Amino acid sequence: MAVAPAVAASIDLAITGLRSEKGDVLVCLSTNPKYFPDCGKDAKARKIKVAAADADNIQIAGVKPGTYAVALIHDENGNGKMDMRLFLPREGFGFSRNPKIGMGPPKFKSAQFTVGALDAHYAVRMNYIL
């Protein structure tokens, strides 16, 4: 009996708009709307840390077919989290599909995309409020 090969794709993210090469870019790939965009408590999320100087293109390999959303943080001071001031993010952020940013973070649905057997390519624009 033949066994079908495991299907996995890569997601390539082209990052634009980083305001500096300081710190790291924290990437979260999640399938769970409940934990988006802060996937710290999502045990199944893929979390990747890339030096900001090397973050023009980020590849996430071995992604199984499904519905995902990506959230990025430009952690300029390297403390591993989004710094806030008066409820506003002090560091840069970005999301798959570049949803319009209003009051508060976007919903999973506005950033979601589907991964199949083929590699996916997305451009993510970083945003800075402060």
BELURWO-V697789 format. One record per backbone hydrogen bond with DSSP energy under -0.5 kcal/mol. CO is the residue of the C=O (numbers start at 1). NH is the residue of the N-H. If there is no record, write none. Layout:
BEGIN
CO	NH
CO	NH
END
This chain:
BEGIN
2	4
6	8
9	63
10	12
10	120
11	13
11	60
12	14
12	122
13	15
13	58
14	124
16	126
21	53
23	52
24	26
24	75
25	27
25	50
26	73
27	48
28	30
28	71
29	46
30	69
31	33
32	35
33	36
37	39
38	41
39	42
41	43
42	45
45	47
46	29
48	27
50	25
51	54
52	55
56	15
58	13
59	61
60	11
62	64
63	9
66	68
66	115
68	113
69	30
70	96
71	28
72	94
73	26
73	75
74	76
74	92
75	24
75	78
81	83
83	90
83	91
85	88
88	85
89	130
92	74
93	127
94	72
95	98
96	99
100	102
102	104
104	102
107	110
107	111
108	111
108	112
113	68
115	66
118	116
120	12
122	14
124	16
124	126
127	93
END
